[in-house]
Amino acid sequence: MNFLKERLEEKKKQLNHRKDVFKVMVETEIDTANFERNAISDLCLMLELKSEIEELEHIILVLGVKNAR
């Protein structure tokens, strides 16, 4: 279970880092030719991380309930 919690925290850190990178990218690349492509790519990465976080939270919840029985 600790492994899952550590993995969850790492995914949350990754998501926060991607958000920070996205903010900087928006400020610095908004007028470049590749802005939209880069923005979509970054948003897809963040969406994937959010899905992984939700999945890990659900697994931890289910395992916690099973262990409580």
PDB file of N, H, CA, C and O in Angstrom:
ATOM      1  N   MET A   1       0.829  -1.194   0.000  1.00  0.00           N
ATOM      2  CA  MET A   1       0.000   0.000   0.000  1.00  0.00           C
ATOM      3  C   MET A   1       0.869   1.253   0.000  1.00  0.00           C
ATOM      4  O   MET A   1       0.539   2.243  -0.652  1.00  0.00           O
ATOM      5  N   ASN A   2       1.984   1.206   0.734  1.00  0.00           N
ATOM      6  H   ASN A   2       2.252   0.402   1.264  1.00  0.00           H
ATOM      7  CA  ASN A   2       2.876   2.369   0.747  1.00  0.00           C
ATOM      8  C   ASN A   2       3.398   2.692  -0.642  1.00  0.00           C
ATOM      9  O   ASN A   2       3.566   3.857  -1.005  1.00  0.00           O
ATOM     10  N   PHE A   3       3.656   1.625  -1.426  1.00  0.00           N
ATOM     11  H   PHE A   3       3.519   0.679  -1.132  1.00  0.00           H
ATOM     12  CA  PHE A   3       4.120   1.833  -2.793  1.00  0.00           C
ATOM     13  C   PHE A   3       3.101   2.638  -3.594  1.00  0.00           C
ATOM     14  O   PHE A   3       3.463   3.546  -4.342  1.00  0.00           O
ATOM     15  N   LEU A   4       1.835   2.301  -3.432  1.00  0.00           N
ATOM     16  H   LEU A   4       1.540   1.563  -2.825  1.00  0.00           H
ATOM     17  CA  LEU A   4       0.776   3.006  -4.166  1.00  0.00           C
ATOM     18  C   LEU A   4       0.679   4.463  -3.718  1.00  0.00           C
ATOM     19  O   LEU A   4       0.499   5.360  -4.542  1.00  0.00           O
ATOM     20  N   LYS A   5       0.798   4.695  -2.415  1.00  0.00           N
ATOM     21  H   LYS A   5       0.944   3.967  -1.745  1.00  0.00           H
ATOM     22  CA  LYS A   5       0.735   6.068  -1.908  1.00  0.00           C
ATOM     23  C   LYS A   5       1.932   6.883  -2.397  1.00  0.00           C
ATOM     24  O   LYS A   5       1.791   8.060  -2.732  1.00  0.00           O
ATOM     25  N   GLU A   6       3.108   6.258  -2.438  1.00  0.00           N
ATOM     26  H   GLU A   6       3.223   5.302  -2.166  1.00  0.00           H
ATOM     27  CA  GLU A   6       4.291   6.950  -2.955  1.00  0.00           C
ATOM     28  C   GLU A   6       4.120   7.275  -4.429  1.00  0.00           C
ATOM     29  O   GLU A   6       4.463   8.366  -4.885  1.00  0.00           O
ATOM     30  N   ARG A   7       3.587   6.318  -5.160  1.00  0.00           N
ATOM     31  H   ARG A   7       3.307   5.432  -4.789  1.00  0.00           H
ATOM     32  CA  ARG A   7       3.345   6.532  -6.597  1.00  0.00           C
ATOM     33  C   ARG A   7       2.327   7.656  -6.811  1.00  0.00           C
ATOM     34  O   ARG A   7       2.479   8.480  -7.713  1.00  0.00           O
ATOM     35  N   LEU A   8       1.296   7.678  -5.978  1.00  0.00           N
ATOM     36  H   LEU A   8       1.172   7.009  -5.245  1.00  0.00           H
ATOM     37  CA  LEU A   8       0.282   8.729  -6.054  1.00  0.00           C
ATOM     38  C   LEU A   8       0.909  10.100  -5.815  1.00  0.00           C
ATOM     39  O   LEU A   8       0.649  11.042  -6.565  1.00  0.00           O
ATOM     40  N   GLU A   9       1.717  10.213  -4.794  1.00  0.00           N
ATOM     41  H   GLU A   9       1.929   9.448  -4.185  1.00  0.00           H
ATOM     42  CA  GLU A   9       2.374  11.494  -4.499  1.00  0.00           C
ATOM     43  C   GLU A   9       3.296  11.910  -5.645  1.00  0.00           C
ATOM     44  O   GLU A   9       3.372  13.091  -5.984  1.00  0.00           O
ATOM     45  N   GLU A  10       3.988  10.955  -6.236  1.00  0.00           N
ATOM     46  H   GLU A  10       3.926   9.995  -5.961  1.00  0.00           H
ATOM     47  CA  GLU A  10       4.876  11.267  -7.361  1.00  0.00           C
ATOM     48  C   GLU A  10       4.070  11.774  -8.560  1.00  0.00           C
ATOM     49  O   GLU A  10       4.478  12.724  -9.228  1.00  0.00           O
ATOM     50  N   LYS A  11       2.935  11.145  -8.827  1.00  0.00           N
ATOM     51  H   LYS A  11       2.603  10.374  -8.284  1.00  0.00           H
ATOM     52  CA  LYS A  11       2.075  11.591  -9.937  1.00  0.00           C
ATOM     53  C   LYS A  11       1.550  13.004  -9.680  1.00  0.00           C
ATOM     54  O   LYS A  11       1.468  13.814 -10.602  1.00  0.00           O
ATOM     55  N   LYS A  12       1.196  13.297  -8.430  1.00  0.00           N
ATOM     56  H   LYS A  12       1.262  12.638  -7.681  1.00  0.00           H
ATOM     57  CA  LYS A  12       0.723  14.639  -8.091  1.00  0.00           C
ATOM     58  C   LYS A  12       1.830  15.672  -8.294  1.00  0.00           C
ATOM     59  O   LYS A  12       1.579  16.773  -8.782  1.00  0.00           O
ATOM     60  N   LYS A  13       3.050  15.310  -7.917  1.00  0.00           N
ATOM     61  H   LYS A  13       3.254  14.415  -7.520  1.00  0.00           H
ATOM     62  CA  LYS A  13       4.181  16.212  -8.130  1.00  0.00           C
ATOM     63  C   LYS A  13       4.416  16.442  -9.625  1.00  0.00           C
ATOM     64  O   LYS A  13       4.673  17.564 -10.063  1.00  0.00           O
ATOM     65  N   GLN A  14       4.322  15.362 -10.391  1.00  0.00           N
ATOM     66  H   GLN A  14       4.113  14.451 -10.035  1.00  0.00           H
ATOM     67  CA  GLN A  14       4.488  15.477 -11.844  1.00  0.00           C
ATOM     68  C   GLN A  14       3.428  16.395 -12.437  1.00  0.00           C
ATOM     69  O   GLN A  14       3.730  17.224 -13.296  1.00  0.00           O
ATOM     70  N   LEU A  15       2.195  16.250 -11.985  1.00  0.00           N
ATOM     71  H   LEU A  15       1.950  15.577 -11.287  1.00  0.00           H
ATOM     72  CA  LEU A  15       1.110  17.089 -12.492  1.00  0.00           C
ATOM     73  C   LEU A  15       1.367  18.553 -12.156  1.00  0.00           C
ATOM     74  O   LEU A  15       1.208  19.419 -13.016  1.00  0.00           O
ATOM     75  N   ASN A  16       1.757  18.840 -10.928  1.00  0.00           N
ATOM     76  H   ASN A  16       1.886  18.137 -10.229  1.00  0.00           H
ATOM     77  CA  ASN A  16       2.049  20.225 -10.548  1.00  0.00           C
ATOM     78  C   ASN A  16       3.199  20.789 -11.369  1.00  0.00           C
ATOM     79  O   ASN A  16       3.175  21.955 -11.763  1.00  0.00           O
ATOM     80  N   HIS A  17       4.204  19.962 -11.624  1.00  0.00           N
ATOM     81  H   HIS A  17       4.224  19.015 -11.304  1.00  0.00           H
ATOM     82  CA  HIS A  17       5.337  20.413 -12.455  1.00  0.00           C
ATOM     83  C   HIS A  17       4.860  20.712 -13.880  1.00  0.00           C
ATOM     84  O   HIS A  17       5.237  21.731 -14.460  1.00  0.00           O
ATOM     85  N   ARG A  18       4.031  19.824 -14.443  1.00  0.00           N
ATOM     86  H   ARG A  18       3.725  18.996 -13.972  1.00  0.00           H
ATOM     87  CA  ARG A  18       3.518  20.033 -15.809  1.00  0.00           C
ATOM     88  C   ARG A  18       2.684  21.313 -15.867  1.00  0.00           C
ATOM     89  O   ARG A  18       2.733  22.033 -16.864  1.00  0.00           O
ATOM     90  N   LYS A  19       1.923  21.604 -14.818  1.00  0.00           N
ATOM     91  H   LYS A  19       1.883  21.018 -14.008  1.00  0.00           H
ATOM     92  CA  LYS A  19       1.136  22.836 -14.779  1.00  0.00           C
ATOM     93  C   LYS A  19       2.049  24.060 -14.786  1.00  0.00           C
ATOM     94  O   LYS A  19       1.784  25.035 -15.490  1.00  0.00           O
ATOM     95  N   ASP A  20       3.124  24.004 -13.999  1.00  0.00           N
ATOM     96  H   ASP A  20       3.339  23.213 -13.427  1.00  0.00           H
ATOM     97  CA  ASP A  20       4.078  25.114 -13.972  1.00  0.00           C
ATOM     98  C   ASP A  20       4.739  25.300 -15.330  1.00  0.00           C
ATOM     99  O   ASP A  20       4.892  26.426 -15.804  1.00  0.00           O
ATOM    100  N   VAL A  21       5.127  24.197 -15.951  1.00  0.00           N
ATOM    101  H   VAL A  21       5.002  23.283 -15.566  1.00  0.00           H
ATOM    102  CA  VAL A  21       5.750  24.254 -17.284  1.00  0.00           C
ATOM    103  C   VAL A  21       4.763  24.835 -18.292  1.00  0.00           C
ATOM    104  O   VAL A  21       5.139  25.631 -19.153  1.00  0.00           O
ATOM    105  N   PHE A  22       3.496  24.431 -18.180  1.00  0.00           N
ATOM    106  H   PHE A  22       3.190  23.784 -17.481  1.00  0.00           H
ATOM    107  CA  PHE A  22       2.473  24.924 -19.101  1.00  0.00           C
ATOM    108  C   PHE A  22       2.307  26.434 -18.974  1.00  0.00           C
ATOM    109  O   PHE A  22       2.211  27.139 -19.978  1.00  0.00           O
ATOM    110  N   LYS A  23       2.271  26.925 -17.743  1.00  0.00           N
ATOM    111  H   LYS A  23       2.349  26.352 -16.928  1.00  0.00           H
ATOM    112  CA  LYS A  23       2.132  28.369 -17.529  1.00  0.00           C
ATOM    113  C   LYS A  23       3.272  29.139 -18.182  1.00  0.00           C
ATOM    114  O   LYS A  23       3.050  30.165 -18.824  1.00  0.00           O
ATOM    115  N   VAL A  24       4.481  28.643 -18.015  1.00  0.00           N
ATOM    116  H   VAL A  24       4.661  27.810 -17.493  1.00  0.00           H
ATOM    117  CA  VAL A  24       5.650  29.301 -18.619  1.00  0.00           C
ATOM    118  C   VAL A  24       5.567  29.225 -20.141  1.00  0.00           C
ATOM    119  O   VAL A  24       5.853  30.198 -20.838  1.00  0.00           O
ATOM    120  N   MET A  25       5.172  28.058 -20.646  1.00  0.00           N
ATOM    121  H   MET A  25       4.940  27.267 -20.080  1.00  0.00           H
ATOM    122  CA  MET A  25       5.067  27.876 -22.093  1.00  0.00           C
ATOM    123  C   MET A  25       4.045  28.844 -22.692  1.00  0.00           C
ATOM    124  O   MET A  25       4.279  29.416 -23.757  1.00  0.00           O
ATOM    125  N   VAL A  26       2.922  29.024 -22.014  1.00  0.00           N
ATOM    126  H   VAL A  26       2.731  28.559 -21.149  1.00  0.00           H
ATOM    127  CA  VAL A  26       1.893  29.944 -22.513  1.00  0.00           C
ATOM    128  C   VAL A  26       2.456  31.362 -22.599  1.00  0.00           C
ATOM    129  O   VAL A  26       2.235  32.070 -23.581  1.00  0.00           O
ATOM    130  N   GLU A  27       3.176  31.762 -21.570  1.00  0.00           N
ATOM    131  H   GLU A  27       3.356  31.187 -20.772  1.00  0.00           H
ATOM    132  CA  GLU A  27       3.730  33.122 -21.551  1.00  0.00           C
ATOM    133  C   GLU A  27       4.817  33.332 -22.603  1.00  0.00           C
ATOM    134  O   GLU A  27       4.922  34.415 -23.178  1.00  0.00           O
ATOM    135  N   THR A  28       5.618  32.310 -22.856  1.00  0.00           N
ATOM    136  H   THR A  28       5.533  31.430 -22.389  1.00  0.00           H
ATOM    137  CA  THR A  28       6.777  32.493 -23.733  1.00  0.00           C
ATOM    138  C   THR A  28       6.538  32.091 -25.179  1.00  0.00           C
ATOM    139  O   THR A  28       7.216  32.596 -26.074  1.00  0.00           O
ATOM    140  N   GLU A  29       5.586  31.188 -25.431  1.00  0.00           N
ATOM    141  H   GLU A  29       5.036  30.777 -24.704  1.00  0.00           H
ATOM    142  CA  GLU A  29       5.423  30.652 -26.779  1.00  0.00           C
ATOM    143  C   GLU A  29       4.109  31.019 -27.450  1.00  0.00           C
ATOM    144  O   GLU A  29       3.824  30.532 -28.544  1.00  0.00           O
ATOM    145  N   ILE A  30       3.310  31.857 -26.828  1.00  0.00           N
ATOM    146  H   ILE A  30       3.541  32.252 -25.939  1.00  0.00           H
ATOM    147  CA  ILE A  30       1.957  32.103 -27.347  1.00  0.00           C
ATOM    148  C   ILE A  30       1.959  32.613 -28.791  1.00  0.00           C
ATOM    149  O   ILE A  30       1.008  32.360 -29.530  1.00  0.00           O
ATOM    150  N   ASP A  31       2.987  33.311 -29.194  1.00  0.00           N
ATOM    151  H   ASP A  31       3.759  33.517 -28.594  1.00  0.00           H
ATOM    152  CA  ASP A  31       3.030  33.855 -30.557  1.00  0.00           C
ATOM    153  C   ASP A  31       3.863  33.022 -31.514  1.00  0.00           C
ATOM    154  O   ASP A  31       4.163  33.477 -32.618  1.00  0.00           O
ATOM    155  N   THR A  32       4.243  31.816 -31.121  1.00  0.00           N
ATOM    156  H   THR A  32       3.999  31.446 -30.224  1.00  0.00           H
ATOM    157  CA  THR A  32       5.046  30.977 -32.010  1.00  0.00           C
ATOM    158  C   THR A  32       4.145  30.092 -32.859  1.00  0.00           C
ATOM    159  O   THR A  32       2.959  29.924 -32.575  1.00  0.00           O
ATOM    160  N   ALA A  33       4.727  29.541 -33.887  1.00  0.00           N
ATOM    161  H   ALA A  33       5.691  29.677 -34.117  1.00  0.00           H
ATOM    162  CA  ALA A  33       3.964  28.699 -34.811  1.00  0.00           C
ATOM    163  C   ALA A  33       3.532  27.378 -34.183  1.00  0.00           C
ATOM    164  O   ALA A  33       2.529  26.796 -34.597  1.00  0.00           O
ATOM    165  N   ASN A  34       4.264  26.910 -33.209  1.00  0.00           N
ATOM    166  H   ASN A  34       5.079  27.383 -32.874  1.00  0.00           H
ATOM    167  CA  ASN A  34       3.965  25.606 -32.614  1.00  0.00           C
ATOM    168  C   ASN A  34       3.195  25.692 -31.301  1.00  0.00           C
ATOM    169  O   ASN A  34       3.023  24.681 -30.621  1.00  0.00           O
ATOM    170  N   PHE A  35       2.739  26.863 -30.943  1.00  0.00           N
ATOM    171  H   PHE A  35       2.880  27.685 -31.495  1.00  0.00           H
ATOM    172  CA  PHE A  35       2.077  27.038 -29.645  1.00  0.00           C
ATOM    173  C   PHE A  35       0.902  26.088 -29.465  1.00  0.00           C
ATOM    174  O   PHE A  35       0.831  25.392 -28.452  1.00  0.00           O
ATOM    175  N   GLU A  36       0.002  26.041 -30.397  1.00  0.00           N
ATOM    176  H   GLU A  36       0.059  26.606 -31.220  1.00  0.00           H
ATOM    177  CA  GLU A  36      -1.197  25.225 -30.262  1.00  0.00           C
ATOM    178  C   GLU A  36      -0.840  23.753 -30.117  1.00  0.00           C
ATOM    179  O   GLU A  36      -1.400  23.055 -29.272  1.00  0.00           O
ATOM    180  N   ARG A  37       0.090  23.284 -30.940  1.00  0.00           N
ATOM    181  H   ARG A  37       0.545  23.851 -31.626  1.00  0.00           H
ATOM    182  CA  ARG A  37       0.507  21.887 -30.885  1.00  0.00           C
ATOM    183  C   ARG A  37       1.125  21.555 -29.521  1.00  0.00           C
ATOM    184  O   ARG A  37       0.821  20.526 -28.919  1.00  0.00           O
ATOM    185  N   ASN A  38       1.997  22.451 -29.052  1.00  0.00           N
ATOM    186  H   ASN A  38       2.243  23.288 -29.542  1.00  0.00           H
ATOM    187  CA  ASN A  38       2.637  22.240 -27.755  1.00  0.00           C
ATOM    188  C   ASN A  38       1.617  22.299 -26.619  1.00  0.00           C
ATOM    189  O   ASN A  38       1.696  21.523 -25.667  1.00  0.00           O
ATOM    190  N   ALA A  39       0.662  23.219 -26.723  1.00  0.00           N
ATOM    191  H   ALA A  39       0.598  23.849 -27.497  1.00  0.00           H
ATOM    192  CA  ALA A  39      -0.364  23.352 -25.686  1.00  0.00           C
ATOM    193  C   ALA A  39      -1.226  22.093 -25.633  1.00  0.00           C
ATOM    194  O   ALA A  39      -1.502  21.574 -24.552  1.00  0.00           O
ATOM    195  N   ILE A  40      -1.644  21.610 -26.778  1.00  0.00           N
ATOM    196  H   ILE A  40      -1.420  22.032 -27.656  1.00  0.00           H
ATOM    197  CA  ILE A  40      -2.468  20.400 -26.822  1.00  0.00           C
ATOM    198  C   ILE A  40      -1.696  19.216 -26.256  1.00  0.00           C
ATOM    199  O   ILE A  40      -2.244  18.424 -25.491  1.00  0.00           O
ATOM    200  N   SER A  41      -0.442  19.095 -26.625  1.00  0.00           N
ATOM    201  H   SER A  41       0.004  19.739 -27.248  1.00  0.00           H
ATOM    202  CA  SER A  41       0.397  18.007 -26.126  1.00  0.00           C
ATOM    203  C   SER A  41       0.520  18.065 -24.607  1.00  0.00           C
ATOM    204  O   SER A  41       0.370  17.051 -23.926  1.00  0.00           O
ATOM    205  N   ASP A  42       0.793  19.250 -24.082  1.00  0.00           N
ATOM    206  H   ASP A  42       0.916  20.074 -24.635  1.00  0.00           H
ATOM    207  CA  ASP A  42       0.926  19.409 -22.631  1.00  0.00           C
ATOM    208  C   ASP A  42      -0.399  19.131 -21.919  1.00  0.00           C
ATOM    209  O   ASP A  42      -0.413  18.499 -20.863  1.00  0.00           O
ATOM    210  N   LEU A  43      -1.499  19.597 -22.486  1.00  0.00           N
ATOM    211  H   LEU A  43      -1.487  20.111 -23.344  1.00  0.00           H
ATOM    212  CA  LEU A  43      -2.805  19.350 -21.882  1.00  0.00           C
ATOM    213  C   LEU A  43      -3.140  17.861 -21.880  1.00  0.00           C
ATOM    214  O   LEU A  43      -3.721  17.362 -20.917  1.00  0.00           O
ATOM    215  N   CYS A  44      -2.787  17.159 -22.928  1.00  0.00           N
ATOM    216  H   CYS A  44      -2.314  17.564 -23.710  1.00  0.00           H
ATOM    217  CA  CYS A  44      -3.019  15.709 -22.975  1.00  0.00           C
ATOM    218  C   CYS A  44      -2.195  14.986 -21.911  1.00  0.00           C
ATOM    219  O   CYS A  44      -2.676  14.049 -21.274  1.00  0.00           O
ATOM    220  N   LEU A  45      -0.963  15.425 -21.728  1.00  0.00           N
ATOM    221  H   LEU A  45      -0.573  16.187 -22.246  1.00  0.00           H
ATOM    222  CA  LEU A  45      -0.123  14.834 -20.680  1.00  0.00           C
ATOM    223  C   LEU A  45      -0.741  15.066 -19.301  1.00  0.00           C
ATOM    224  O   LEU A  45      -0.771  14.162 -18.466  1.00  0.00           O
ATOM    225  N   MET A  46      -1.234  16.281 -19.071  1.00  0.00           N
ATOM    226  H   MET A  46      -1.210  17.015 -19.749  1.00  0.00           H
ATOM    227  CA  MET A  46      -1.855  16.583 -17.780  1.00  0.00           C
ATOM    228  C   MET A  46      -3.133  15.769 -17.582  1.00  0.00           C
ATOM    229  O   MET A  46      -3.406  15.305 -16.474  1.00  0.00           O
ATOM    230  N   LEU A  47      -3.904  15.596 -18.630  1.00  0.00           N
ATOM    231  H   LEU A  47      -3.683  15.972 -19.530  1.00  0.00           H
ATOM    232  CA  LEU A  47      -5.121  14.793 -18.546  1.00  0.00           C
ATOM    233  C   LEU A  47      -4.792  13.344 -18.206  1.00  0.00           C
ATOM    234  O   LEU A  47      -5.478  12.718 -17.398  1.00  0.00           O
ATOM    235  N   GLU A  48      -3.747  12.819 -18.821  1.00  0.00           N
ATOM    236  H   GLU A  48      -3.189  13.327 -19.477  1.00  0.00           H
ATOM    237  CA  GLU A  48      -3.315  11.450 -18.532  1.00  0.00           C
ATOM    238  C   GLU A  48      -2.869  11.324 -17.071  1.00  0.00           C
ATOM    239  O   GLU A  48      -3.216  10.352 -16.400  1.00  0.00           O
ATOM    240  N   LEU A  49      -2.113  12.287 -16.584  1.00  0.00           N
ATOM    241  H   LEU A  49      -1.830  13.077 -17.128  1.00  0.00           H
ATOM    242  CA  LEU A  49      -1.682  12.266 -15.189  1.00  0.00           C
ATOM    243  C   LEU A  49      -2.874  12.331 -14.237  1.00  0.00           C
ATOM    244  O   LEU A  49      -2.905  11.623 -13.230  1.00  0.00           O
ATOM    245  N   LYS A  50      -3.850  13.175 -14.553  1.00  0.00           N
ATOM    246  H   LYS A  50      -3.825  13.749 -15.371  1.00  0.00           H
ATOM    247  CA  LYS A  50      -5.044  13.264 -13.701  1.00  0.00           C
ATOM    248  C   LYS A  50      -5.795  11.938 -13.673  1.00  0.00           C
ATOM    249  O   LYS A  50      -6.299  11.532 -12.626  1.00  0.00           O
ATOM    250  N   SER A  51      -5.873  11.266 -14.807  1.00  0.00           N
ATOM    251  H   SER A  51      -5.463  11.596 -15.658  1.00  0.00           H
ATOM    252  CA  SER A  51      -6.538   9.963 -14.856  1.00  0.00           C
ATOM    253  C   SER A  51      -5.782   8.934 -14.018  1.00  0.00           C
ATOM    254  O   SER A  51      -6.393   8.134 -13.309  1.00  0.00           O
ATOM    255  N   GLU A  52      -4.454   8.959 -14.102  1.00  0.00           N
ATOM    256  H   GLU A  52      -3.958   9.609 -14.677  1.00  0.00           H
ATOM    257  CA  GLU A  52      -3.646   8.039 -13.309  1.00  0.00           C
ATOM    258  C   GLU A  52      -3.811   8.323 -11.809  1.00  0.00           C
ATOM    259  O   GLU A  52      -3.868   7.398 -10.999  1.00  0.00           O
ATOM    260  N   ILE A  53      -3.885   9.590 -11.456  1.00  0.00           N
ATOM    261  H   ILE A  53      -3.838  10.341 -12.114  1.00  0.00           H
ATOM    262  CA  ILE A  53      -4.083   9.972 -10.056  1.00  0.00           C
ATOM    263  C   ILE A  53      -5.432   9.460  -9.557  1.00  0.00           C
ATOM    264  O   ILE A  53      -5.516   8.889  -8.470  1.00  0.00           O
ATOM    265  N   GLU A  54      -6.478   9.661 -10.339  1.00  0.00           N
ATOM    266  H   GLU A  54      -6.410  10.126 -11.222  1.00  0.00           H
ATOM    267  CA  GLU A  54      -7.807   9.191  -9.941  1.00  0.00           C
ATOM    268  C   GLU A  54      -7.836   7.675  -9.802  1.00  0.00           C
ATOM    269  O   GLU A  54      -8.465   7.142  -8.888  1.00  0.00           O
ATOM    270  N   GLU A  55      -7.159   6.986 -10.704  1.00  0.00           N
ATOM    271  H   GLU A  55      -6.648   7.419 -11.447  1.00  0.00           H
ATOM    272  CA  GLU A  55      -7.110   5.525 -10.649  1.00  0.00           C
ATOM    273  C   GLU A  55      -6.376   5.056  -9.389  1.00  0.00           C
ATOM    274  O   GLU A  55      -6.838   4.145  -8.702  1.00  0.00           O
ATOM    275  N   LEU A  56      -5.245   5.674  -9.091  1.00  0.00           N
ATOM    276  H   LEU A  56      -4.869   6.414  -9.648  1.00  0.00           H
ATOM    277  CA  LEU A  56      -4.497   5.301  -7.889  1.00  0.00           C
ATOM    278  C   LEU A  56      -5.299   5.594  -6.624  1.00  0.00           C
ATOM    279  O   LEU A  56      -5.307   4.789  -5.693  1.00  0.00           O
ATOM    280  N   GLU A  57      -5.973   6.741  -6.589  1.00  0.00           N
ATOM    281  H   GLU A  57      -5.966   7.394  -7.346  1.00  0.00           H
ATOM    282  CA  GLU A  57      -6.799   7.069  -5.428  1.00  0.00           C
ATOM    283  C   GLU A  57      -7.897   6.031  -5.233  1.00  0.00           C
ATOM    284  O   GLU A  57      -8.197   5.638  -4.105  1.00  0.00           O
ATOM    285  N   HIS A  58      -8.491   5.594  -6.328  1.00  0.00           N
ATOM    286  H   HIS A  58      -8.248   5.914  -7.244  1.00  0.00           H
ATOM    287  CA  HIS A  58      -9.552   4.587  -6.251  1.00  0.00           C
ATOM    288  C   HIS A  58      -8.993   3.249  -5.756  1.00  0.00           C
ATOM    289  O   HIS A  58      -9.601   2.599  -4.906  1.00  0.00           O
ATOM    290  N   ILE A  59      -7.851   2.843  -6.279  1.00  0.00           N
ATOM    291  H   ILE A  59      -7.357   3.370  -6.969  1.00  0.00           H
ATOM    292  CA  ILE A  59      -7.236   1.578  -5.860  1.00  0.00           C
ATOM    293  C   ILE A  59      -6.894   1.623  -4.378  1.00  0.00           C
ATOM    294  O   ILE A  59      -7.144   0.665  -3.646  1.00  0.00           O
ATOM    295  N   ILE A  60      -6.323   2.735  -3.940  1.00  0.00           N
ATOM    296  H   ILE A  60      -6.120   3.513  -4.534  1.00  0.00           H
ATOM    297  CA  ILE A  60      -5.978   2.880  -2.519  1.00  0.00           C
ATOM    298  C   ILE A  60      -7.232   2.811  -1.656  1.00  0.00           C
ATOM    299  O   ILE A  60      -7.225   2.183  -0.598  1.00  0.00           O
ATOM    300  N   LEU A  61      -8.306   3.453  -2.101  1.00  0.00           N
ATOM    301  H   LEU A  61      -8.313   3.963  -2.961  1.00  0.00           H
ATOM    302  CA  LEU A  61      -9.570   3.419  -1.365  1.00  0.00           C
ATOM    303  C   LEU A  61     -10.102   1.993  -1.274  1.00  0.00           C
ATOM    304  O   LEU A  61     -10.495   1.545  -0.197  1.00  0.00           O
ATOM    305  N   VAL A  62     -10.118   1.287  -2.385  1.00  0.00           N
ATOM    306  H   VAL A  62      -9.800   1.652  -3.260  1.00  0.00           H
ATOM    307  CA  VAL A  62     -10.634  -0.087  -2.407  1.00  0.00           C
ATOM    308  C   VAL A  62      -9.783  -0.989  -1.518  1.00  0.00           C
ATOM    309  O   VAL A  62     -10.320  -1.771  -0.735  1.00  0.00           O
ATOM    310  N   LEU A  63      -8.474  -0.885  -1.634  1.00  0.00           N
ATOM    311  H   LEU A  63      -8.038  -0.249  -2.271  1.00  0.00           H
ATOM    312  CA  LEU A  63      -7.592  -1.712  -0.811  1.00  0.00           C
ATOM    313  C   LEU A  63      -7.735  -1.371   0.663  1.00  0.00           C
ATOM    314  O   LEU A  63      -7.648  -2.253   1.517  1.00  0.00           O
ATOM    315  N   GLY A  64      -7.956  -0.098   0.966  1.00  0.00           N
ATOM    316  H   GLY A  64      -8.027   0.619   0.272  1.00  0.00           H
ATOM    317  CA  GLY A  64      -8.160   0.319   2.344  1.00  0.00           C
ATOM    318  C   GLY A  64      -9.430  -0.296   2.932  1.00  0.00           C
ATOM    319  O   GLY A  64      -9.449  -0.712   4.090  1.00  0.00           O
ATOM    320  N   VAL A  65     -10.482  -0.350   2.130  1.00  0.00           N
ATOM    321  H   VAL A  65     -10.467  -0.012   1.189  1.00  0.00           H
ATOM    322  CA  VAL A  65     -11.739  -0.942   2.578  1.00  0.00           C
ATOM    323  C   VAL A  65     -11.569  -2.448   2.769  1.00  0.00           C
ATOM    324  O   VAL A  65     -12.053  -3.006   3.753  1.00  0.00           O
ATOM    325  N   LYS A  66     -10.886  -3.105   1.839  1.00  0.00           N
ATOM    326  H   LYS A  66     -10.492  -2.651   1.039  1.00  0.00           H
ATOM    327  CA  LYS A  66     -10.654  -4.543   1.964  1.00  0.00           C
ATOM    328  C   LYS A  66      -9.827  -4.869   3.194  1.00  0.00           C
ATOM    329  O   LYS A  66     -10.108  -5.845   3.890  1.00  0.00           O
ATOM    330  N   ASN A  67      -8.807  -4.060   3.470  1.00  0.00           N
ATOM    331  H   ASN A  67      -8.579  -3.268   2.905  1.00  0.00           H
ATOM    332  CA  ASN A  67      -7.941  -4.313   4.611  1.00  0.00           C
ATOM    333  C   ASN A  67      -8.661  -4.046   5.926  1.00  0.00           C
ATOM    334  O   ASN A  67      -8.300  -4.613   6.957  1.00  0.00           O
ATOM    335  N   ALA A  68      -9.673  -3.190   5.899  1.00  0.00           N
ATOM    336  H   ALA A  68      -9.967  -2.730   5.061  1.00  0.00           H
ATOM    337  CA  ALA A  68     -10.411  -2.869   7.121  1.00  0.00           C
ATOM    338  C   ALA A  68     -11.337  -3.997   7.544  1.00  0.00           C
ATOM    339  O   ALA A  68     -11.762  -4.058   8.697  1.00  0.00           O
ATOM    340  N   ARG A  69     -11.647  -4.879   6.622  1.00  0.00           N
ATOM    341  H   ARG A  69     -11.302  -4.829   5.685  1.00  0.00           H
ATOM    342  CA  ARG A  69     -12.592  -5.985   6.920  1.00  0.00           C
ATOM    343  C   ARG A  69     -11.931  -7.084   7.656  1.00  0.00           C
ATOM    344  O   ARG A  69     -12.574  -8.082   7.983  1.00  0.00           O
TER     345      ARG A  69
END
